[in-house]
Amino acid sequence: MRGNKKILAIFAGILLSFSLLIIAIVVVSFKSYVQKREFVQAKIVASMVEGGLTAHMNAGVMSQRQLFLENAKKSADALDIWIFRTDKVVQEFGKGFPNETVRDAIDKTMIKTKKIQEVIHDDLLNPTLRITIPYIATAHSHPDCLSCHTNAKEGDVLGGISMVFSLQQARYNSIMTILRIFGISILFIILFIFVTSKLLKPYVGSLIYIKESLEKANKGDYSTRIKLMGDNESTEAFKWLNTLLEKLQEMVGSIDKNIALFVSDRRQTFQDPLEKSKFIIEDIAMLYRFKKVIEQDISKQIIYQRLVKFFKEHLKIENLSFYEVDIKKDTRTLIYEDITEDFCHASINTSVNCRAFRTNSIVASDDFESVCQACKLKRDYLCINYPIDENISLVINIKPKDSDALFQSKKAIGYIKNYLESARPVLQSKILTEILQKSNMIDGLTGLHNRKYLDIFMETRVLEYKSYAIAMLDIDYFKKVNDSYGHDAGDRVLRGLSEIFKKTIKKEDVAFRFGGEEFLIFMPTSKDAYETIKKIKDMFEKTIFEMGETSLNKTLSAGISYYKEDAPSAWQVIKNADIALYDAKHSGRNKIVLFKDIKEKDQ
């Protein structure tokens, strides 16, 4: 019944609105018609008065014009009529009767503008229309105005006539017309509602049941069933709808139960399980596409870049830092950072200093005051640790701008873990591959890069540098160590020299074990090459190697060559450095020889 009344009320409202619109149009039109009618009548009266006054003037009976104006007032059914002279007429013919003067601002405005003035006084009880019409001097009238008014010129205002008409009868007629239209409209609406109610009653009840069931289904409640009613066709349609709702309830329940196993908590909450299932499926599809892409990536660094891009673009995370923790070395390496700032002091001794890594948990600044001692700045933060394997763990650090942003970041934790979990097996594979590649490129005794890596380096990496120096180094009389103390002692000397390399060379320098007791150092900062090698030579010479009851120290010889200055290619630079080393070995040992000095000596 409520639905039936609502539909009828809507129809009634539409019809009533339409009726009021018609009434409004009628009122405006009627008012405009009355104004135009009175205006036309006023112009006729003004023309008649003008002609009458002219006739009175020609007949020499201007003294009787007041009687004429009174008759014109009665004939026009006007409330008042008066004429008035302008200054030029007064100067020539005098002021006239006392009532023939400019009475108000409307008369003055007409004289000033030379235009008809039309003013409605919309009084509630006695509405009036005031019209003031000018008499314009012209030589084209009959008789000629300028022939009598000698002090006037073409277009001057000689005077005017003002008339006031009552609009009371017009308003009464307008109100009666409106009431008739309104009454007819009400009768039509009542008749329409009665007929429509009879026709719609059997169908409205059915629509109400359908509406209520579909409203609940739209909110995720598919348990409601439509009551069977109406004719056979309606009953059949209701059965189909009920069957559809049953299938939807069963399907959505199954989807929600099974698909939710694949994803973590979402940031959104859903009333409708079908909508929830839709978004979960979208998440799974995106996760699948992400995993397929990273499986084809070359290195873990590219995967890290993709993770950062997803966190920033899809999860809208700002001020993000991304770290890789080397569990065995107990160090943490920065992979990505939005804003460089001295925020977290956990890059070394990470297992102790990084609370998220140490506890393998999520750490948030609102957990407790100064919850993480490594975080030095007083601001909101969120840290997430995620182990990849026994060697590597990832730490995500988010620094939200305020507490609201921190709350939103916490909602993204499920997504972050989903993508880290998806990337985990691929990262494990990339890390294992890197370990295998690295072990194949590292000398097992010294921990330096081996000759195989040197070949790759010279064909690829060296092309990045515009200038560099290469030094070849060789331990003097190394064979005597092996012969006198054994190969274990020789290995200790080799390892000792390797440790000096690691402590002395710059971060961008690269050290290789070239073969036996011979080493190669690649130095991009060529101007510091000699000082670097001299420092290594001096440190090695001062190093004491304990050999049981005795001890020894060794010296080394080195040769240095510079790219472009000594040779145009990398392998030629190595060859030149080897020549310089040979010269050092055969000219007394324990010295450093520059290839350019050999060239100058030969020249």
C-alpha positions in Angstrom: 0.0 0.0 0.0 2.8 2.4 0.8 4.2 2.0 -2.7 0.8 2.6 -4.2 0.3 5.8 -2.3 3.8 6.9 -3.1 3.3 6.4 -6.9 -0.1 8.2 -6.7 1.5 11.1 -4.7 4.2 11.4 -7.3 1.6 11.6 -10.2 -0.5 14.1 -8.1 2.5 16.2 -7.4 3.5 16.3 -11.1 -0.1 17.2 -12.2 -0.3 19.9 -9.4 3.0 21.3 -10.4 1.9 21.4 -14.0 -1.3 23.2 -13.0 0.6 25.8 -10.9 2.8 26.4 -13.9 -0.2 27.0 -16.1 -1.6 29.3 -13.5 1.6 31.2 -13.2 1.8 31.6 -17.0 -1.9 32.8 -17.0 -1.2 35.3 -14.3 1.9 36.8 -16.1 0.1 36.8 -19.4 -3.0 38.4 -17.9 -1.0 41.1 -16.1 0.9 41.9 -19.3 -2.4 42.0 -21.2 -3.9 44.4 -18.7 -0.9 46.7 -18.8 -0.8 46.8 -22.6 -4.6 47.4 -22.7 -4.4 50.3 -20.3 -1.3 51.7 -22.1 -3.1 51.6 -25.5 -6.1 53.3 -23.9 -3.9 56.0 -22.3 -2.3 56.7 -25.7 -5.8 57.1 -27.2 -6.8 59.4 -24.4 -3.6 61.4 -24.7 -4.1 61.8 -28.5 -7.8 62.7 -27.9 -6.8 65.3 -25.3 -4.1 66.7 -27.6 -6.6 67.1 -30.4 -9.3 68.5 -28.1 -6.9 71.1 -26.7 -5.9 72.1 -30.2 -9.5 72.5 -31.1 -10.2 74.6 -28.0 -7.2 76.7 -28.8 -8.3 77.3 -32.4 -11.9 78.1 -31.3 -10.6 80.4 -28.6 -12.3 78.6 -25.7 -9.1 77.3 -23.9 -10.6 78.6 -20.6 -13.1 75.7 -20.8 -10.4 72.9 -21.0 -11.0 71.8 -17.4 -14.5 70.7 -18.3 -13.1 68.9 -21.3 -10.5 67.1 -19.2 -13.1 66.0 -16.7 -15.2 64.5 -19.5 -12.1 62.7 -20.9 -11.5 61.3 -17.4 -14.9 59.9 -17.2 -14.8 58.5 -20.7 -11.5 56.8 -20.1 -12.6 55.4 -16.7 -9.5 57.0 -15.2 -8.9 57.8 -11.5 -7.2 61.1 -12.4 -6.0 63.0 -15.5 -4.0 66.2 -15.5 -1.9 68.1 -18.0 1.1 70.2 -17.4 3.2 72.8 -19.2 7.0 73.0 -19.6 8.9 76.2 -18.9 8.9 77.2 -22.6 5.1 77.1 -22.8 4.8 78.9 -19.5 7.2 81.7 -20.7 5.1 82.2 -23.9 1.5 81.6 -22.7 1.6 81.7 -18.9 1.2 79.1 -16.1 -2.3 78.2 -16.9 -4.7 76.8 -14.2 -3.2 76.0 -10.8 -3.5 72.2 -11.3 -1.6 72.3 -14.7 1.8 71.9 -13.1 4.5 69.3 -12.9 3.3 67.2 -9.9 6.0 64.7 -9.1 9.2 63.0 -10.1 7.5 60.9 -12.8 6.5 64.1 -14.7 10.0 65.4 -14.3 11.5 62.2 -15.6 9.3 62.3 -18.7 10.3 65.9 -19.5 14.0 65.0 -19.1 13.9 61.8 -21.1 11.1 62.8 -23.6 9.8 59.2 -23.2 6.6 57.7 -22.0 6.7 56.8 -18.3 4.8 53.7 -17.1 4.6 52.9 -13.4 2.6 50.3 -11.5 1.7 50.9 -7.8 1.1 47.3 -6.8 -1.0 48.2 -3.7 -2.7 45.2 -2.1 -6.2 46.8 -1.9 -6.0 49.5 -4.7 -3.5 48.7 -7.4 -3.0 51.5 -10.0 -1.3 52.1 -13.3 0.3 55.6 -13.8 1.1 56.6 -17.4 2.7 60.0 -18.4 2.9 60.8 -22.1 4.9 63.8 -23.5 3.6 66.3 -26.1 6.6 66.8 -28.5 6.9 70.0 -30.6 7.1 69.2 -34.3 6.6 71.1 -37.6 5.1 68.0 -39.2 1.8 68.0 -37.2 -1.4 69.7 -38.3 -1.6 72.3 -37.2 2.1 73.1 -37.0 3.2 73.2 -33.3 6.1 75.5 -34.0 3.9 78.1 -35.7 2.2 78.8 -32.3 5.1 77.9 -29.9 7.7 80.3 -31.4 10.2 79.8 -28.7 10.3 76.0 -29.1 12.3 74.0 -31.6 11.8 70.5 -33.2 11.7 67.8 -30.6 11.2 69.9 -27.5 8.8 68.8 -24.9 5.9 71.3 -24.7 4.1 69.5 -21.9 2.5 66.2 -21.0 -0.5 64.4 -19.8 -0.6 62.1 -16.8 -3.3 59.5 -16.2 -3.9 57.1 -13.3 -6.0 53.9 -14.0 -7.3 51.5 -11.4 -6.2 47.9 -11.7 -8.6 46.6 -9.1 -11.1 45.1 -11.5 -8.3 43.6 -13.6 -6.9 42.0 -10.4 -10.3 40.7 -9.4 -10.8 39.2 -12.9 -7.3 37.6 -12.7 -8.0 36.0 -9.3 -11.3 34.6 -10.4 -9.7 33.1 -13.6 -7.0 31.5 -11.4 -9.5 30.0 -9.0 -11.4 28.5 -11.9 -8.3 27.0 -13.4 -7.2 25.7 -10.0 -10.5 24.2 -9.2 -10.7 22.4 -12.5 -7.1 21.1 -12.0 -8.0 19.7 -8.5 -11.0 17.9 -9.9 -8.9 16.5 -12.7 -6.2 15.3 -10.3 -8.7 13.6 -8.0 -10.3 11.8 -10.9 -6.8 10.8 -12.3 -5.7 9.5 -8.8 -8.9 7.5 -8.4 -8.6 5.8 -11.9 -4.8 5.3 -11.6 -5.2 3.7 -8.2 -7.6 1.2 -9.4 -5.3 0.3 -12.4 -2.0 0.1 -10.5 -3.1 -1.6 -7.3 -2.5 -5.2 -8.5 1.0 -4.4 -9.8 2.3 -2.1 -7.1 2.3 -4.8 -4.4 4.4 -7.0 -6.6 6.9 -4.2 -7.3 7.2 -3.5 -3.5 8.2 -7.1 -2.8 10.7 -7.1 -5.7 12.1 -3.8 -4.5 12.7 -4.9 -1.0 14.3 -8.2 -2.1 16.6 -6.4 -4.5 17.6 -3.7 -2.0 18.8 -6.4 0.4 20.5 -8.2 -2.4 22.3 -5.0 -3.3 23.6 -4.8 0.2 24.9 -8.4 0.1 22.0 -10.2 1.7 20.8 -12.8 -0.8 18.7 -14.7 1.7 15.4 -12.8 1.1 12.8 -14.5 -1.1 10.0 -12.8 -3.0 6.4 -13.6 -1.9 4.5 -15.3 -4.7 1.4 -13.3 -5.6 -0.6 -12.0 -8.6 -1.4 -13.7 -11.8 0.3 -16.8 -13.3 2.9 -14.7 -15.3 3.8 -12.7 -12.2 4.2 -15.9 -10.1 6.4 -17.5 -12.7 8.7 -14.3 -12.8 8.9 -14.4 -9.0 10.0 -18.0 -9.0 12.8 -17.2 -11.5 14.0 -14.3 -9.3 14.0 -16.5 -6.2 16.0 -19.1 -8.0 18.5 -16.5 -9.1 18.9 -15.2 -5.5 19.5 -18.7 -4.2 22.2 -19.3 -6.8 23.8 -16.0 -6.0 23.8 -16.8 -2.3 25.4 -20.1 -2.8 28.0 -18.9 -5.3 29.0 -15.8 -3.3 29.4 -17.8 -0.2 31.7 -20.3 -1.9 33.8 -17.5 -3.5 34.2 -15.6 -0.3 35.2 -18.7 1.6 37.8 -20.0 -0.9 39.3 -16.9 -2.5 39.9 -15.2 0.9 42.6 -17.8 1.6 44.8 -16.3 -1.1 45.0 -12.7 0.2 45.6 -10.9 3.5 43.4 -8.2 5.1 42.2 -5.5 2.7 42.2 -1.8 3.4 38.5 -1.6 2.4 35.5 -3.1 4.3 32.6 -4.5 2.2 29.0 -5.1 3.1 28.4 -6.9 -0.2 30.3 -10.2 -0.4 30.0 -10.1 -4.2 31.8 -6.7 -4.3 34.4 -8.1 -1.9 34.9 -11.1 -4.1 35.3 -8.9 -7.1 38.1 -6.9 -5.5 39.8 -10.0 -4.2 39.8 -11.5 -7.7 41.3 -8.2 -9.0 44.0 -8.4 -6.3 44.8 -12.0 -7.2 45.0 -11.1 -10.9 47.3 -8.2 -10.3 49.5 -10.4 -8.0 49.7 -13.0 -10.7 50.7 -10.5 -13.4 53.3 -9.0 -11.0 54.8 -12.4 -10.4 54.9 -13.3 -14.1 56.7 -10.0 -14.8 59.3 -10.4 -12.1 60.1 -14.0 -13.1 61.5 -12.6 -16.3 63.5 -9.8 -14.6 67.3 -10.1 -14.7 68.2 -9.2 -11.1 66.7 -8.7 -7.6 67.5 -5.0 -7.9 64.9 -4.7 -10.7 62.3 -6.6 -8.6 63.0 -4.2 -5.7 62.3 -1.2 -8.1 59.0 -2.8 -9.1 58.0 -3.3 -5.5 58.8 0.3 -4.6 56.9 1.6 -7.7 53.8 -0.5 -6.6 54.0 0.7 -3.0 54.1 4.3 -4.1 51.8 4.4 -7.1 49.1 1.9 -6.1 49.2 2.1 -2.3 50.0 5.9 -2.4 52.7 5.4 0.2 54.9 8.5 0.7 58.3 9.0 2.3 59.3 5.3 1.9 62.7 3.7 2.7 63.5 0.2 1.5 66.3 -1.8 3.0 68.0 -5.2 2.4 69.5 -6.8 5.5 72.4 -9.2 5.1 71.7 -11.6 8.0 75.2 -13.1 8.1 77.1 -9.8 7.9 74.5 -8.2 10.3 74.4 -5.1 8.1 71.6 -3.3 6.3 71.9 -1.7 2.8 69.6 1.1 1.6 67.9 0.1 -1.6 65.6 3.1 -2.0 64.7 6.3 -0.1 62.3 9.1 -0.9 63.8 11.7 1.3 67.4 11.5 2.6 67.4 12.2 6.3 69.3 11.0 9.4 66.3 9.0 10.8 67.3 5.4 11.6 70.6 4.3 13.0 70.5 0.5 12.3 72.7 0.0 9.3 75.2 -1.9 11.4 74.6 -4.4 14.1 71.1 -4.6 12.5 70.1 -7.7 14.6 70.4 -5.5 17.7 69.5 -2.0 16.5 66.6 -2.7 14.2 63.6 -3.7 16.3 61.5 -4.8 13.3 64.2 -7.1 12.1 65.2 -8.4 15.6 61.6 -9.3 16.5 60.5 -10.1 13.0 57.4 -8.0 13.6 55.7 -4.8 12.6 56.8 -1.8 14.6 54.8 1.4 14.7 55.6 4.7 16.4 52.2 4.7 18.2 52.8 1.3 19.8 54.6 3.0 22.7 56.7 6.1 23.2 60.2 5.7 21.7 59.4 2.1 20.9 62.4 1.8 18.5 65.6 3.2 20.0 67.3 3.3 16.5 64.7 5.9 15.3 66.2 9.2 16.4 63.7 11.7 15.0 60.4 12.4 16.9 57.9 11.6 14.2 55.5 8.9 13.1 56.9 5.8 11.5 56.0 2.2 10.5 58.6 -0.6 10.0 57.8 -4.0 8.4 60.3 -6.8 8.4 59.9 -9.6 5.8 62.5 -12.5 5.7 63.3 -13.8 2.2 65.7 -16.6 3.2 68.3 -17.5 5.8 70.7 -14.9 4.3 68.4 -11.9 3.3 65.6 -10.0 4.9 63.8 -6.9 3.7 62.8 -4.0 5.9 60.2 -1.4 4.7 60.2 1.9 6.6 57.3 4.3 6.1 57.4 7.8 7.6 53.8 9.2 7.4 53.3 12.9 7.6 50.8 12.6 10.5 48.7 10.2 12.6 46.0 9.9 10.0 48.5 8.9 7.3 50.0 6.4 9.8 46.6 4.8 10.2 46.2 4.6 6.4 49.7 3.1 6.1 48.8 0.4 8.6 45.8 -0.6 6.4 48.3 -1.1 3.5 50.3 -3.7 5.5 48.3 -6.6 4.1 49.0 -5.5 0.5 52.7 -5.0 1.2 53.0 -8.5 2.6 51.0 -10.0 -0.3 53.5 -8.6 -2.8 56.5 -9.4 -0.8 55.2 -13.0 -0.4 54.6 -13.2 -4.2 58.1 -11.9 -4.9 59.8 -14.1 -2.2 60.4 -17.3 -4.3 61.6 -15.2 -7.3 63.9 -13.2 -5.0 65.2 -16.5 -3.5 66.0 -17.7 -7.0 67.7 -14.4 -8.0 69.7 -14.4 -4.7 70.8 -18.0 -5.2 71.9 -17.2 -8.7 73.9 -14.2 -7.6 75.6 -16.3 -4.9 76.5 -18.9 -7.5 77.7 -16.3 -9.9 79.7 -14.5 -7.2 81.3 -17.7 -6.0 82.3 -18.5 -9.5 83.9 -15.0 -9.8 85.6 -14.9 -6.4 89.0 -16.3 -5.6 88.4 -18.8 -2.8 91.7 -18.1 -1.0 91.8 -14.3 -0.9 88.2 -13.3 -1.4 89.2 -11.0 -4.3 87.7 -11.2 -7.8 89.4 -13.8 -9.9 90.7 -13.8 -13.5 87.4 -15.0 -14.9 85.6 -11.9 -13.5 88.5 -9.7 -14.8 87.7 -10.9 -18.3 84.0 -9.9 -17.9 84.9 -6.6 -16.2 87.2 -5.6 -19.0 84.6 -6.3 -21.6 81.7 -4.6 -19.9 82.3 -2.4 -16.8 85.5 -0.8 -17.9 83.6 0.9 -20.8 81.8 3.1 -18.2 85.0 4.9 -17.3 86.6 7.7 -19.3 89.9 7.5 -17.4 91.5 5.0 -15.0 94.8 3.4 -14.0 95.7 -0.2 -13.7 98.4 -1.6 -11.3 100.0 -5.0 -11.5 101.5 -6.2 -8.2 103.7 -9.2 -7.4 105.1 -10.5 -4.1 108.9 -10.5 -4.1 110.5 -13.9 -3.7 107.2 -15.6 -2.9 108.4 -19.0 -4.0 110.9 -19.0 -1.1 108.0 -18.8 1.4 106.4 -21.9 0.0 109.7 -23.7 -0.2 110.9 -22.7 3.3 107.6 -22.7 5.3 105.2 -24.6 3.1 102.1 -23.7 1.1 100.0 -22.9 4.2 102.4 -20.1 5.0 102.3 -18.9 1.4 98.5 -18.8 1.6 98.7 -16.7 4.8 100.9 -14.2 3.1 98.5 -14.0 0.1 95.5 -13.5 2.4 97.4 -10.9 4.4 98.1 -8.9 1.3 94.4 -9.2 0.2 93.2 -7.8 3.6 95.5 -4.8 3.0 93.9 -4.3 -0.4 90.4 -4.3 1.2 91.4 -1.8 3.9 93.3 0.5 1.5 91.7 0.8 -1.9 88.7 3.2 -2.4 85.2 2.0 -2.7 85.2 2.4 -6.5 88.5 0.6 -6.9 88.4 -3.2 -7.8 91.1 -5.7 -6.8 91.7 -9.0 -8.7 93.9 -12.0 -8.1 95.6 -12.2 -11.4 97.3 -15.5 -10.8 99.6 -17.1 -8.2 101.2 -14.3 -6.2 100.3 -11.7 -8.9 97.5 -9.2 -8.4 95.7 -6.4 -10.4 94.0 -3.3 -9.1 91.7 -1.2 -11.3 91.5 2.5 -10.1 89.1 4.9 -11.7 90.6 7.9 -9.9 93.9 7.7 -11.8 95.5 10.7 -10.2 95.6 8.9 -6.8 96.9 5.6 -8.3 100.5 6.0 -7.3 99.7 7.0 -3.7 97.3 4.1 -3.3 99.8 1.5 -4.5 102.6 3.1 -2.4 100.4 2.9 0.7 99.7 -0.8 0.0 103.4 -1.4 -0.6 104.4 0.3 2.7 101.8 -1.5 4.8 102.7 -4.9 3.3 106.4 -4.3 4.0 105.6 -3.5 7.7 103.3 -6.6 8.1 104.8 -9.4 10.2 103.7 -12.9 9.5 104.2 -15.4 12.4 105.5 -18.8 11.2 105.6 -20.9 14.3 108.7 -20.0 16.3 109.9 -17.6 13.6 108.4 -14.6 11.7 108.9 -12.9 8.4 107.9 -9.9 6.4 107.8 -9.6 2.7 108.0 -6.8 0.0 106.2 -6.4 -3.3 106.9 -4.8 -6.7 104.3 -3.0 -8.8 103.9 -1.5 -12.2 101.3 1.2 -13.1 99.9 2.2 -16.5 97.2 4.8 -17.4 94.4 4.6 -19.9 94.7 7.0 -22.9 98.0 8.4 -21.6 99.8 5.0 -22.0 97.4 3.0 -24.1 94.1 3.4 -26.0 92.5 0.1 -24.8 92.0 -1.7 -21.5 94.0 -4.8 -22.4 96.9 -2.8 -23.6 96.9 -0.9 -20.3 97.1 -4.2 -18.5 100.0 -5.3 -20.8 101.8 -2.0 -20.1 101.3 -2.4 -16.4 102.8 -5.9 -16.6 105.8 -4.5 -18.5 106.3 -1.9 -15.8 106.0 -4.7 -13.2 108.6 -6.7 -15.1 110.9 -3.7 -15.0 110.4 -3.3 -11.3 111.2 -7.0 -10.7 114.4 -6.8 -12.7 115.7 -3.5 -11.4 116.0 -4.4 -7.8 112.4 -5.3 -6.7 110.5 -3.6 -3.8 109.6 -0.7 -5.9 106.8 0.9 -8.0 107.5 1.6 -11.7 105.3 3.8 -14.0 105.0 2.7 -17.6 105.4 6.2 -18.8 108.8 6.4 -17.1 109.9 3.4 -19.1 108.7 5.0 -22.4 110.6 8.2 -21.6 113.7 6.2 -20.7 113.5 4.3 -24.0 113.1 7.5 -25.9 
